[in-house]
């Protein structure tokens, strides 16, 4: 037998051996008896919406108590899809370990803004625009927006409105900027669809009617805070409009 034929024979034997081992493991896996449900939740650092016990309850409501059942009785893909219908869950991965544990790994959605719409319904939007219900005892540190916000409250659905997308963009910008994240905590949407930002320092509001070149507009505001307001006084203006390119407009009630 030539060297080449010898190598081909060895490779064929290895492939057959691997197939045999794989088939045995697969058979054993399907007949593994579930001994325990283990839940691991990855959540935003500012709060966790679901507890391990709640996830176990959702699983049991769908398939009953899986303890003592063979893994072959469980439709894991369908169970994952069921979990991902929960508004708080972004992704779910379920598998059975070699020791029979039903391992469930959950990634929670990350809220980026809290909305109170014009019908006085409150909810969160995550980074993808998916609506999340409020949860008692969980208060993420995010921008709060209210006013004339025509977003219909439908938990688990994605917000596609222009105002919703812009509010997410605004909140994401603040979350990525330490200065502005510390300065602004509330946004009011008026009847002209302008965004009125309420700062923690000062009695004025910041007016923004579009988010074009938002970084440049807030850099202009920063320079105005540093060079302008110390001269005229922090309470001189009731509104500071940064909507226009390279322009700051201060308004008073006088």
C-alpha positions as CSV (number, residue, x, y, z in Angstrom):
1,X,0.0,0.0,0.0
2,X,1.4,3.4,-1.0
3,X,1.9,6.2,1.5
4,X,-1.0,8.2,-0.1
5,X,-3.4,5.2,0.2
6,X,-2.3,4.7,3.8
7,X,-3.1,8.4,4.6
8,X,-6.5,8.1,3.0
9,X,-7.3,4.9,5.0
10,X,-6.3,6.6,8.3
11,X,-8.4,9.7,7.4
12,X,-11.4,7.4,6.6
13,X,-11.1,5.5,9.8
14,X,-10.9,8.8,11.8
15,X,-14.0,10.2,10.1
16,X,-15.9,6.9,10.8
17,X,-14.8,7.0,14.4
18,X,-15.9,10.6,14.8
19,X,-19.3,9.9,13.3
20,X,-19.8,7.0,15.7
21,X,-18.8,9.1,18.7
22,X,-21.0,12.0,17.6
23,X,-24.0,9.7,17.0
24,X,-23.6,8.2,20.5
25,X,-23.3,11.6,22.1
26,X,-26.3,12.8,20.2
27,X,-28.3,9.8,21.2
28,X,-27.2,10.2,24.8
29,X,-28.0,13.9,24.8
30,X,-31.5,13.4,23.6
31,X,-32.1,10.8,26.3
32,X,-30.5,12.9,29.1
33,X,-32.9,13.3,32.0
34,X,-33.3,16.9,33.1
35,X,-32.2,17.3,36.7
36,X,-32.2,21.1,37.2
37,X,-33.0,24.4,35.6
38,X,-30.2,26.9,35.7
39,X,-30.7,30.6,34.6
40,X,-28.0,33.1,33.8
41,X,-29.1,36.7,33.1
42,X,-27.0,39.4,31.5
43,X,-28.5,42.8,32.2
44,X,-27.7,46.5,32.2
45,X,-25.7,47.6,35.2
46,X,-28.4,50.0,36.4
47,X,-31.0,47.3,37.1
48,X,-32.3,43.8,36.3
49,X,-35.9,43.5,35.1
50,X,-36.3,39.7,35.4
51,X,-35.3,37.5,38.3
52,X,-34.1,33.9,37.8
53,X,-37.3,32.7,39.4
54,X,-39.4,34.6,36.9
55,X,-37.6,33.1,34.0
56,X,-38.1,29.6,35.5
57,X,-41.8,30.4,35.8
58,X,-42.0,31.4,32.2
59,X,-40.3,28.2,31.1
60,X,-42.7,26.1,33.3
61,X,-45.8,28.0,32.0
62,X,-44.7,26.9,28.5
63,X,-43.6,23.3,28.9
64,X,-44.6,22.4,32.5
65,X,-42.0,21.2,35.0
66,X,-39.1,19.7,32.9
67,X,-37.4,18.1,35.9
68,X,-37.3,14.3,35.4
69,X,-38.1,14.5,31.7
70,X,-35.8,13.4,28.9
71,X,-34.2,16.1,26.8
72,X,-35.8,14.7,23.7
73,X,-39.2,15.8,25.0
74,X,-38.2,19.4,25.0
75,X,-38.4,21.7,21.9
76,X,-35.6,24.0,22.9
77,X,-35.8,26.3,19.8
78,X,-39.5,26.9,20.4
79,X,-38.8,27.6,24.0
80,X,-36.2,30.1,23.0
81,X,-38.6,31.9,20.7
82,X,-41.2,31.9,23.5
83,X,-38.8,33.6,25.9
84,X,-37.8,36.2,23.3
85,X,-41.5,37.3,23.1
86,X,-41.0,38.7,26.7
87,X,-40.5,42.5,26.2
88,X,-37.5,42.5,28.6
89,X,-35.6,39.8,26.7
90,X,-33.3,40.6,23.8
91,X,-31.9,37.1,23.3
92,X,-32.3,33.6,24.8
93,X,-30.1,30.6,24.5
94,X,-31.2,27.2,26.0
95,X,-29.3,23.9,26.0
96,X,-29.0,20.7,28.0
97,X,-25.6,20.1,29.6
98,X,-23.9,16.7,29.9
99,X,-25.0,16.5,33.6
100,X,-28.7,17.0,32.6
101,X,-29.0,20.7,33.6
102,X,-31.4,22.8,31.4
103,X,-29.2,25.9,31.0
104,X,-30.9,29.1,30.1
105,X,-28.9,32.2,29.2
106,X,-30.8,35.4,28.9
107,X,-29.6,38.8,27.6
108,X,-32.0,41.6,28.7
109,X,-32.8,44.6,26.6
110,X,-30.9,47.8,27.6
111,X,-33.3,50.7,28.2
112,X,-32.0,54.0,27.0
113,X,-34.9,56.4,27.6
114,X,-38.1,56.5,29.6
115,X,-41.1,57.8,27.7
116,X,-44.4,59.1,29.0
117,X,-46.6,59.5,25.9
118,X,-49.4,62.0,25.3
119,X,-51.9,59.5,26.7
120,X,-49.9,59.4,30.0
121,X,-48.6,55.8,29.4
122,X,-45.0,55.3,30.6
123,X,-42.5,52.8,29.3
124,X,-38.9,52.4,28.2
125,X,-37.4,52.2,24.8
126,X,-34.2,50.1,24.4
127,X,-31.3,50.9,22.1
128,X,-33.2,49.3,19.2
129,X,-36.5,51.1,19.9
130,X,-38.3,48.2,21.4
131,X,-40.9,49.1,24.1
132,X,-40.3,47.8,27.6
133,X,-42.9,48.0,30.4
134,X,-41.9,49.7,33.7
135,X,-41.0,47.3,36.5
136,X,-41.6,48.1,40.2
137,X,-38.3,48.5,42.0
138,X,-36.2,48.9,38.8
139,X,-35.3,52.5,37.9
140,X,-32.6,52.6,35.2
141,X,-30.6,55.9,35.1
142,X,-31.8,57.1,31.7
143,X,-33.2,60.2,30.1
144,X,-36.9,60.9,30.8
145,X,-39.0,62.3,28.0
146,X,-42.7,63.5,28.1
147,X,-45.0,65.9,26.4
148,X,-46.6,65.6,23.0
149,X,-45.2,62.1,22.1
150,X,-47.6,60.2,19.8
151,X,-46.1,56.8,20.4
152,X,-48.8,54.1,21.0
153,X,-47.9,51.9,24.0
154,X,-47.4,48.3,22.7
155,X,-44.9,46.4,24.9
156,X,-42.4,44.3,22.9
157,X,-43.0,46.2,19.6
158,X,-40.5,48.4,17.9
159,X,-41.1,52.1,17.8
160,X,-40.8,53.4,14.2
161,X,-42.0,56.9,14.6
162,X,-39.7,59.8,13.8
163,X,-40.0,61.3,17.3
164,X,-39.2,57.9,18.8
165,X,-36.1,57.5,16.7
166,X,-34.9,61.0,17.4
167,X,-35.4,60.6,21.2
168,X,-33.4,57.4,21.1
169,X,-30.6,59.2,19.1
170,X,-30.7,62.1,21.7
171,X,-30.6,59.7,24.7
172,X,-27.7,57.7,23.1
173,X,-25.8,60.9,22.5
174,X,-26.1,61.9,26.2
175,X,-25.3,58.4,27.4
176,X,-22.0,58.5,25.5
177,X,-21.1,62.0,26.8
178,X,-20.2,62.3,30.5
179,X,-20.8,66.1,30.6
180,X,-24.3,66.1,29.0
181,X,-25.4,62.9,30.7
182,X,-24.7,64.7,34.0
183,X,-26.4,67.9,32.9
184,X,-29.7,66.7,31.4
185,X,-32.2,64.4,33.0
186,X,-35.5,65.4,31.3
187,X,-36.8,66.3,27.8
188,X,-40.1,67.8,26.9
189,X,-41.6,67.5,23.4
190,X,-43.8,70.5,22.7
191,X,-46.6,70.9,20.1
192,X,-44.1,72.1,17.5
193,X,-42.1,68.9,17.9
194,X,-39.2,70.8,19.5
195,X,-37.1,69.1,22.2
196,X,-36.9,71.2,25.3
197,X,-34.1,69.9,27.5
198,X,-34.3,70.6,31.2
199,X,-30.8,71.0,32.8
200,X,-29.9,70.2,36.3
201,X,-28.0,73.5,36.6
202,X,-29.7,76.8,35.6
203,X,-33.3,77.9,35.2
204,X,-33.3,77.9,31.4
205,X,-34.2,75.2,28.9
206,X,-32.2,74.1,25.8
207,X,-34.3,74.2,22.6
208,X,-33.5,71.8,19.8
209,X,-35.9,71.3,16.8
210,X,-33.7,68.9,14.9
211,X,-30.8,66.6,15.5
212,X,-28.7,67.4,12.5
213,X,-25.0,67.8,13.5
214,X,-25.9,67.2,17.1
215,X,-22.3,66.9,18.3
216,X,-21.4,70.3,16.8
217,X,-24.5,72.0,18.3
218,X,-23.7,70.8,21.8
219,X,-20.0,71.7,21.4
220,X,-21.3,75.3,20.6
221,X,-23.5,75.1,23.8
222,X,-20.5,74.0,25.8
223,X,-18.5,77.0,24.6
224,X,-21.5,79.2,25.4
225,X,-21.6,77.8,28.9
226,X,-17.9,78.4,29.4
227,X,-17.6,81.9,27.8
228,X,-21.1,83.4,27.6
229,X,-23.2,82.5,30.6
230,X,-20.6,83.5,33.2
231,X,-20.7,87.0,31.8
232,X,-24.5,87.5,31.5
233,X,-25.5,85.2,34.3
234,X,-26.9,81.6,34.4
235,X,-30.4,82.8,34.9
236,X,-30.4,85.5,32.2
237,X,-32.2,83.5,29.6
238,X,-35.3,81.3,29.9
239,X,-34.5,79.5,26.6
240,X,-31.2,78.8,24.8
241,X,-31.9,77.7,21.3
242,X,-29.1,75.6,19.6
243,X,-31.2,74.5,16.6
244,X,-29.2,76.4,14.1
245,X,-25.8,75.9,12.6
246,X,-23.0,77.8,14.4
247,X,-25.6,79.9,16.2
248,X,-26.9,80.2,19.8
249,X,-30.0,82.2,20.4
250,X,-30.9,83.3,24.0
251,X,-34.5,84.3,24.8
252,X,-36.0,86.0,27.8
253,X,-39.5,86.5,29.0
254,X,-39.0,90.3,29.1
